[in-house]
Amino acid sequence: MTAIWLLLYLAGLFHLLALSGYGLTSGPALLPLLPVVALLLGPDLRRRSPALFQGLPLRLAGLAGLVASLLLARQLSLVGWDVREALPCGLAAVAGLGSLWAVLGTPEEPPPGTAHWLWLGGWLATGFLDPALPLVGAGLSGALTAFGAFPRPAAGSPLPPPLTRAPLAFLLLGLALPKPWWDFGHQPQWAVAGAALGLGAALASLPPLRARLDRLPAPALLAGLGLLAILYAPSLLWPWGLVLGLLTAQLWARAGSPFRLAPLGGAFLGGLALSFALHGNLWLPGLRRLLWLGNG
């Protein structure tokens, strides 16, 4: 569920806000930041008050997240997102908080399996219809998890040793993932890369390929993620996304158990923000030509 929340909700929210010209110009614009605060503080709250993440509170939170994500998708399909308005910003916050509640209430589990990556890739592919739909996928996954209806990944072969630089790896993933977003803008072709990512991660979870990828040295995994953040071409969305998926599945396999949601999720968000800064040359003159080779 951590992969689903980070890649569907958090990345999807960041993408939507970027498309909507987000800026801290009004009070309602602060609301979508609440799930980010909860990402950083939620694990500590769970340790202090575990009863909040069980039973009825968990189910109510998961249901609220699903309903809010559906209402947000409807709102955005009808009138778009004006970040100065309280309704869509509030719905985005509730959608994120509800599904994150389900993540925090999920017992420790193995890394995502083939079916989970296909589920995630399918929801990323729905971005071809509407960029808000991946958030609905996060909301639905959270609700199913809260009610105990979302299948848990099966324990597979022994996991490779955890990465000692896992936050750096997640930052690099956040740096690479949005490349197609900035390239295609409001055009939906970016979703092709998301579908390819899910397929690549699913293939990487199959035992024959998993055994080979487990032998990949940690520096090679980091180097691969870094190269994908630099080497990109819009005509190669499928192979680029497939390779990113292979490395993403390995990243989750090596993230360690239990998954450290606050530092790893925070690093992933930092990578998304750095990606946007490089794309827009925000306070970084000259770096876009140096590092953003794929966008020319």
PEDADA-V716199 format. One record per helix or strand of 2 or more residues. SS is the DSSP state (a for helix, b for strand). FROM is the first residue (numbers start at 0). LEN is the number of residues. Records with the same first field share a line. If there is no record, write none. Layout:
BEGIN
SS=FROM-LEN, FROM-LEN
END
This chain:
BEGIN
a=1-18, 27-21, 49-4, 54-25, 85-19, 113-15, 132-14, 165-12, 178-6, 189-15, 206-7, 217-11, 233-20, 260-20, 286-5, 292-3
END
